[in-house]
Structure formats: C-alpha cells, structure tokens
C-alpha cells in the first residue's frame, strides 16, 4: 500500500461524541474532504479486528447512518450489504454520521459507560473503500471534563493523528479518569493507563512490566518504536489482551492480587502481548497486513505468531525475574498433560488449526476437543521442544531468542514465511527442519521430551491417577481400585449438571453409544444429579466390570451398559533430575535466567516423557 506522497492529501476528520454514556451510545461524525465523494464512494466498517481471528460483524452495532453535504442537505446512504454503504457523488465536503452501541467489555469490542470509554478502531470508524491511505484525525467532544484520553497516537492541535486507516485501526483509545504511570527503558518511553479499582499494587505491576519490556527489547537490540502505551482495565472476571504495533489493550480481574499468582498471571499476559510488537505486528505472514477488513485473512502461521509467542512470554517472564521456574514448570506440565489427553491432537495439525481459526478456534462446540488442537497451547509446547532442539544442536550457543533476533535482522517488517522460519531453525540448530515440522507442525506426531530432558537436566514424570493417592490410601487395594475406573465421560463444571460434555473417541462410553448432550439420570440404579456424582459412582465399579447408565436422550429414557477399563490418562510433572550434570544446570540457568531447581523430597521416580 503506497504511503509516500499520498500522505499530503487532505485527511478525514473524525469526531466522537457521547449520546448517552449510561446507555452505551456514542455518535461518530466523519468529515470527508472535498473530492472524496466526487464520483461517489462506498463507506465500510470492518468485519473483524487484527489479532482476533473471527468475523465479528461490527456493523451490527451501528445505525442512524446519515450523510450531509456542505450546504447541510440530508442524503440517505444506500446499504449494500451487512457492512457497506453507497454514498452519492457530492461536490465539496461531506459529513457522514452514525450511532454506535458500545456495551461489550473485551479487548476486541467497544465499551462505554459513565466510568470510561474504550473504543476499538475497527468497531468504531468507517473507511472509504480505496481511500484507506488517507490520514485520519480524531477528536473527542462532550465527554466528562475530568476524563483524559490514552492512545499510542500522537496528539497535535487537539487531534489524535493516524497516518492512514491501518494505523487508526491499530490504535485503540481509552477515555476516563485513569491513572498514568510512565517509565523509560532502553531506547523508548512507556506509558501505563490503568482504569478501574483493584486489590493490587500498581507500582509492582508497572515495575514488573518494565523488567519484561527491557528483557524483550534486549533480544532485538532495542525497540522498533520510540513510545508504547499499555491500556490496562480492571473488571470482575475479565481477562484478555490484544496486540497493537505501539500499544496493547489488557483486561484483568481486579481481585486476583491477594496471591502472588495473580501478579504472575498478569505479567504473563503483559509479556505475551508486548512480544507481539515484533512477532505478528511487524514480523508477520504477508497476509496479515495490510489487511482485508471485509472478511477472513487466512494464514497457516498462527502456531508461530501466537503459539510461539505463548512460549516466549513464559521465557521472557522467567528471565525478567517476574515469574519463577516453579510456576512455569507447573504450567508446562499442565499443558503437556492436556495435550496428551486431547483426542483432537491426532486429528488436526498446527498448520490446519492456524488456517481454521476463523471457523473453529473462536467457535468451539462439543466436538472441538475431539477434532482440533489449540494453536496457542500446543504451539507453546512446540516452542519448548524447538528451543531445546536449537540449544542441543548448537551445543548451547543458540536458543529461541537467537531465532527471533535472526528473523528480525533478515526480514523485519518485510514479511515472514514458513520457509524463512525453517531456514533460520536449520542454521541455528544444524538440524533438518523437515523432521521437526513433519512431526509437530504439518502433522500431529507424539510429543517427545527427550531433548528438553537432555539439555536442561530435567525429567518428565508421568503418573497414573491412582499413583497420586496419599501413601496410606495406596496401601488400601480397594481405594486404589476405585482410582483406576474409567469409561471416557466428561462433564461440564458450570453448572455441574449430569449432562455429558464430551465422550472420548475410542473409549468404552464412546463405543457403547453415549454421546454429547445426553443426561445421566442414574448409575447402577443410583440417582445422579450432577456430573461429580456420576464420576463418583463410576469410581465405585471395578475395572472389567460393567456399569448400567440410565440416560435421557431427547426426552426418551434408556439404559446403556458400559464396560469399565483401567484409566489410561497420565499427569505430567517437570522435575529436576537428581543426576543432572553441572553442564546441564548451567544450561538451565542460561535458558531461564534462574538457578537450577532443588530436587523435591522425597525424590520422585521418573518415567519417559514421550506421550
């Protein structure tokens, strides 16, 4: 998209005014410069916002679309489809206005009330087709006098100026009586705009963020911007983040900071969204910018842009000293366990998951666990394995940070392909990338912890459910027997109804005909009113015996007999190897920036880490 001389043409001027803050309504007025409608034009509102790969149809929140000419005469735009309006040919300036309903508090949508206003560019500002190169000036009028505005856009002469529509969409606004914290790191200035009350320590939050950005910036030798804005909003049960080139929007629950884990969770989110300033916002698949805002923009690289970022946010958090190894060990153990248990791992590759994000990741259903993988969490585990492969192949001289530094040096904002990533991996590790890609990215092979164990002196311990019982319970053969019972049923937790949420493919329940949505009324004649009760009654039956389930299926009641088998599931923990060498311990410290962990007492017997 050309950005040279066209920047000198007259900008579009936008004014946002409140209609009724309590009712979540604002008005947007766009002053279209003379000549913009000389031959007529099409005004459009994006169907999605970059960073969140789902068509959200923002136009459903827009109405009262009217157009006035320079003399004040009213014209009615003709709606062409769900998000486009035909504007007539007019001489001179024209004024397009519309109402926007802003009631959904997320990092992808608008939210306005009496306390604040969060405006997402894609959900707020229309553009003229074939005119996205025009600069845009945004002003806010009529909001409470005590409110301030936070944005990564520069303020000049009372207006926030975007060089083109791409930059406008990539620059969310926060309005309100927020608190401002500022700091400088390496070669850039940072600003934190914090909205909402919470039980945390803002100084600790901001200081942690400073350590994170400094660690991330050191990978690339500095920042690709001179200023960056964090928009952090607290709201009950909220969590999320959305990346932008020079800013990020963050949501957090306000009551999570009575424990250290609350800070660690927020630091992980900050680290993730900030690393996107490189990975995806600048270093990206060419498909991901400039964007087609009218519909899906397909890529097979979300496993890298999102999943590997998920891994890097862990690594940066540890090296920055804001997240301890113990936390990451538990998190990676959980992911390793869930990835091994997820039936969809054998059905969908990371490339396929990336491509289908638009229709599958953001639109889950009962079948999702059995047919898909999560390109965030599975991609993060691929990053964990890939980093170990690079360190092993380079004899410890290179790691994932070097992969990103090399990609940034070579490709910057010019576009990134899968071939570029494979080439860099091969150069740093000395390994054939086809083996790793075919096993874990193009296809869904079993995960292998051997490189991780060998390089860092760690052990992946796999335990069956009954092996996690207290020692005194293990001595009781009856109690151990109960923990072995398995049929392959899963139930939801909110609410804990006895309605089947999932049936694991190939399990006894699956083969016996139990399925999603059926209600378990009784187990072996015992009434069950919750999923928890069903699981307890299953545990009462020994392996190799049968269970009689009384099931309601679309109003009809029937009985299904299901054999019980030994539970095949295993829970993984990542532990230090008591026999780790000094070289492995040193490599662990180089990798995490933290001391090699102390072996838990008593020592746990280790098993193979291969799923």
N, C-alpha and C positions, 0 to 999 in steps of 0.2 A: 504494500500500500504506500503510495507516494506521500511524503511528508515534507518536501522541500519548499518550493515557492508557494504552494497552496496554503501554507500557514498564514500568509499575509491577507487572505481574503477575509471578509467581514465575518465575525463569529455569530453563532446562535447564542442568544441571551436567555437564560432560564431564571425564573423567579419562583420560589416555593413559599406558599403561604398556608397557614393553618385555617381550616374551615371550622373544625370542632375537634380539639385535641382529645377530649374525653371520649368522643365517638370515633376516634382514629382516622379522621378525614383531613386530607390536605389538598390544595389546589396547585397545579403546576402550570405556569404560563411560559410559553416559548415564543420569544420574539425572533421571527425568521427574517433575515436580512433581505433587502431589495435584490431581486434577481433570483432568489432561491426558488420562487414559485412561478418564474416567468413562463415556463412550459407545463406548469402543474408539477406535482410531486406526490410521492407516497410516503406517509409517516408511519412508522412501525415501532412497536415495543418488543424487546427481546422475549423469547420464549423460555430462556434459561440464563443462568449466570455462570461465567467461567469458574471452575473449581468445584462445582457441584453438578455432576453429570446426570441431570434429569430435566426433562421438559416440564416446566412449572406453570407455563401459560400465565404469565404475569398480567396479561391484558384482562383477565377475569376480575381484577381488582380496579379496573379503570372504567369510568363512564363520564357523561356530560362533556363529550368531546365536541368542541365548537371552534370555528375559525372566524376571525375578523380581519378585514382588510385595513389599510392605512386610514380610511375615512370612517371606520367604525361599523361598516356594514357587515351583517352576520351572514356566514356561509356554513352550510352543513356538510362536513366531510362524509363521503360515502364509504362505508365499511366494506372492505374487500374480502376479508376472512377473519379469523379469530384475533389477529394482532396487527392488521394493516388497514390504513385509511387513505383513500384517494383524496388529495387536496386539489382544488381547481387552480387554473392558471390565474395569477394575480400580478399586477404591477406593484412595485414598491414593497414596503414592509408588510408583513402579515403576522397575526398573533394567534397562536394555537394554544388552547387551554383545555384542561381536563381535570377531573377529580380522581384521587387515588385513595383507596381504602387500605389502611395500614394497621392490621390487627395481629399479625403473626410474628412473635419474637423468635427469630432464628438468625443465624449469620447470613442466610440466603434471601431473607424477605424483609419487608418494611414493618416497622412497629412504631407507632406514635401514640402517646397518651399525655396526660397532664404532667408527667415527670420527666419525659425525654422524647426524643425523636431519633430513630435510627433509619436512615434512608440508604437503600442499596441501589446503585446506579441503574442496573438492568431492570429493576422493578419500578423505576421512577421516571426515567427520562426517555421520551421517544426520540427517534432519529429520523432523518430524511434519507431514504434509500439513495445510494450513490453519492451521498454527501457526508459520509462518516468522517471524512478528512477535515471537516470544518472544526475549528476550535469552539469551545463552549465555555461561557461564563455563567456561574451560578451564584445567585443571591438569595438570601433568606429574609423575609419581611413578615412582621406581625407576630412573631413568636415572643414569649415572655422576655422582658428586658434583661432579667438576670441570667438568661441562658447564654452559653457560649457555643462555639462550633469547633469541632475537631475533625480534621481531614488531612490527608497527605498532600492535597492540592495546595498550591501557593495562593495566599490572599493578596490581592493587589487592587487598590481603589475600591474596596468593598465587595469584590467579587472573587470567587474561587475559580481559577482558570485551568482548564484542561486543554491540552494541545490538540486533541481530537476526541472522537467518541470513545475509542478504545480506552484512553486514559480516564475519561469520565466514568465509564462502567467499572473501571478498576480502582476507583477511589470512593469508598463509602463515606458517609457523613454521620457524625454523632452530634446531636444538639441536646443541651441540658446544663444543669448545674453540676457538672462532673468535676473531679479533682484532677489536676495536672501534675505529673512528675516528669522531669527531664534529666537526661544524662548524656554524656559523650563517651563513645567507645571507638577506638582505632581512628578511622577517618570520617565518622558520621555522627550526627546528632539524632537522639531518640526522644520521643515524647510518648508518655503513657496517659491516656484519658480514661479514668476509671469512674464508672457510673453505678449507682446502687449501693446499698448498705451491705455489710458482710461482717463476719467474725474473725477476719484475718488481719495480718499486719502488712500494710501496703508498702512499708519500707522494705520488708523482707521480700515481698513479691517483686518489686522493682529491682532490688539488688540481685535477686536470682536471675531476672531477665537480662540484666547487664552482663552477668557471668556467661549466660547462654549465648548472647549475640557476639560477645568477644571470642568465645570458643569457636563458634560457627565461622565468624569472619576470618579467623586465623587459618582456616583450611584454604581459603581463596586469596589470602594476602590482603584482605580488606573488603570493603563493601562496594557494591555496584550502584550506590546511591549516596547522596550527602545528607539525607534526612529520612526517618522512618517513623511511622505512627502506629502505636498499639491502641486499639479501641477495645477496652475490657468492660463488659457489662455483667453485673451480678443479678441473677433472678432465680427463685427456687426451682430446683430440679432441672436447671438448664445446663447444658454443656455442648460446646461445639466451637469450631474455628473455620475461618475461610481466608485463604491466602490472597494477597494482592502484591503488586510489584513493590510498592513503597509503604505498605501498611498491612495490617491484618485485623480482622474482627474476631473477638473472643467472647464466649459466653461461659459463665461458671456459676455453679450453685453457691450461694453466699454462706452456707452453714457447714462447709466441709473442712474448715481450718482449725477445728478443735483437735485435730490429729495431724501429725507430720505428713501422713499420706495425702492429705488434702493439698498441701503445698506441692508435693511431688507430682500429683496428677496435673495440677495447673502448669507446673514447669514443663512437663512432658508436652502439653498442648502448645505452650508458647514456643518450645523448641521445634515442634513439628511445623507449625505454621510459618515460623521465621525461616526455617531451612527452605521452604518453598520459594523464598525470594530468589533463590538460584534454581532449584530443581522444580521445574514446571512453569514458573513465571518468566524465566529467562532462558534456561537450558531446557528446551522442550521439543517435543514432536512438532514439526512444522504445521500439523493440522491444528494445533492448539494455539493459534494466534498468528495473524489476525483471524477473528472468529466469524463464523456464520451464526448470527444470533437468532435466525428463524427456526432452527431445528438442531438435530443432533450433529455433533462433530466427533466422528469415530476415530479411536486410536487403540492400538494394541499395547501401549506403553504405560498404562496406569499402574501396572505392577511395579514399574520403576519410579514413576513420578510420585505415586502415593505410598506403595508398599516399601520401597527402599527408603523413602523419607521417613516412614514409620520406624524403620531400623535406625536411621541416622539420628532421629530425635532422642532415642534411647542413648546412643553412643555419646552425643553431644552433652546430654544431661549428666551423664556419669563423668565425663572429662571436665565439665564445668564445675563439678563438685556439688550439684544441687539434687542429684538423685543417686542413692547408694547402690552398690552392686547387689545387695540383698534384695532390693526392690525389683531390679531388672531380672535377677535370677528367677524370682517367683513369676514375673510376668512372662518371660520366655518359656518357663516350664509350663505355665497355663496354656500358652499358645501352641506349644509342641504337643501337649495332650489333646487339645481340642482339634488341632489339625489332623491328628491321627484318628480321632473318633468320627470326624465329619465324612459321611459317605460321599458327598459331592467332590471330595478330593480326587476320587478315581474317575469322575465324570467330566470335569471341566479343567482346562489348563489356565494358567495365569494370563496368557495372551487372550484366550477366549473370554475370561472374566473381565478383562480390561475392555474389550470391544463391546461386550454385552452390558456394561454398567448401566447404560441408559434405560434398559428394559428389565434388568434383573436385580442388580445390587440395591437400587433405591426403591424397588417394588417387590419386596420379599413376600413369599406365601408359604404355605405348609410344606411345599415340595422343595423349597430353597436349600435347606441343609443337605438334602439328598442329591442335589443336581448341580450345585455351584460351590465355588471357593470364594473366600473373602480376599480380594487382592490387596487389602491393607495388611491384614494379619499374616496371611500366607506369604505375601510379598516381603514382610518384615523378616520372617524366618528364612526366606531365600537370601535376604541380605546378610543375615547372621552366618549362613553357610558360605556365601560368596566371599565375605570378608575373610573368613578362616582359610578359604582356598587361596586367596591372594597372598595372605601372610605366609602360608605354608610354601607356596610356590616361589615366593621371593625371599624365602629364608628369614622372614620377619622384617624385611626392609620396607615393605609397602603394605598398605591397607586400603580400606574403602575410602578414607579421606583422600588418599592419593588418586584413586579412581576419579573422584569428583574434581579434584584440582586439575587433572589432566584433561578431562572433558571440558571443563570451563576454559582452560587455556586454548584448546583447539577449536571449540565450537561456540562458546559464549552464547550470544543471542541469535546465532545464525541458523539454528535448527539442529536437532539431535535425532539420529535414527538408531534402530536396534543394532545395525551393523557397526555404528560408532561405539556403542557400549561394549559389544563383543570384542572389537579390536583393542580397546583400552584394557579390558579384562585380560586378554591374551598377553599383551605387552607387559603388564604388571605381574601376572602370575606365572607366565611361561607355560600355561596350560591351554589345551584346545577347548575353546568355549563351547563347541558343539556338544560335547559330552554333558556339560552342566545345563546348557539351555534345553537340550532334548529331555533331560531327566526332570527338570523342575519348572521350566517356563513354557516351552511349547507343548509339553505333555505333563502328566501328573505322576511322577515316579515316587517311590518311597523316600522319605527324608532320611538323611544319614548324618549322624553327629560325630563321625569319626575324626574329621578334620578339626572340628571345634575342640574335641577332647585332646587330640594330639598337640595342637598348637598352644592351648591355654592351660593345660593341666587340669581339665575338668572331667566330671563323669556325669552321664545322664542315667539317673536311677529310675527304673520302671517298677511300679508297684501295683499289684492287683488290689481290688477293694478290700479283700479280707486281710491282706498284709498290712493294711493301715490301721487295723484294730489295735487297741491297747494290748500289751503283752498278756495281761490277766485274761482278756477275752479270747485271745488266740488259743489259750490252753483249753478252753471250753469248745469241744468239737461241734456242739450244736450252734453256738454263736458264729463260729467260722463258717458253718454250712449255710446259715442264713445270708451271709455276705456274698456268697457265690451265686445266688439265684439270679437269673437274667432271662428276659423274654424279648427285649428290644423295644419297649414302650417308653415314650417321653411325654411329659405333661407340662403345661404352662405353669407359671407362678403367680400371675396377676390376672384374675383371681385364681386361686388354686383349685380349679374345678376338675372333676374326674373326666374331662374331655381330652381325648388323645390329640396331642400336638404334633407328634411325629412317630413314625414306625420305621425303625432302621432296616433298610433293604437287606434281605437275606436272613434276618433274624426269625426266631420261631413265631413271633407275633405277625410278622410280615407274611410268612409262608402260610399262616393259619387264616389270613383274611381280615385281621384287624386293620383299621385304617384311620386316617385323619378325620377328626370331627365326630367320631363315634364316642358315646358316653358310656363309661364303665359303671354300671349300676351296682354290681356285686362281684366279689371274687370268692369262689368256692362257697357261695351262699351267704357270704358276709356283706352286708350293705356298705357301700363306699360313697362318701360324699365329697371327696377331694382326691386330687392326684397323689398327694402324700399318702393317704390311706391305701390307695391302690398299690403303691410301691411297697408299703409295709406288708400288705397281705401277700404280695408276690414273694417277699423275702421269707415268709412262713413256710414256703414249699421248697423241698429239697431238689437238687439237681437230678434229672432223669425222671422226675415225677411230672404229672400234668396238672394244669390249672383250668378250672371252669370259669370263664368270664361271662357274666350276664351283661349284654350290650344293647344299648338303644341306638338304632341306626335309622335315621329319618323317620322316627316315630314308631318303628317296629322293634320289638324286643326279641333277641335271640341269644342262644348260648353257643359259645365257641370254646373248644378245648385247645389249649396251647401247651406244648412241652417246655419244660424248664431246662436250660443249659447253664454251664459254668460261664460266669461273666467274662467276656473277652477283653474288656476295657482295662487300660493301664494308665496310671497317673505318673507323669514325669516330673522329677526334680533335678535341677542342675546343681551339682555339689562339687566342691574341690576334691581333687584326687589326693589322698594322703601320700601317694608315691610321686607326686609332681616334682619335676626336676627344678633346679634353680633357673634354668633357661626358660622353662615353661612359665614359672612365676614371673620372671622378668617380662616375658611376652604378654602375660595377662595385664601387668601394670602398664605397659606401653599401650595396650589396647584400650583399657578402661580409664586410665589415669588414677587408679585406685590400687591399694595394697591387695595382694593375693589373700583370699578369704581364709579364715581359720576353719579347720575341719570340724564339723559338728560332732558333739559327743553324746552318746556313743556313736562310733563310725557306722555308716550305713553300707550294707552290701550293695555294690553297683552292678547294673546289668547293661546289656547292649543298648545303645541309643538309637538303633535302627528301628523305625516303625514298620 
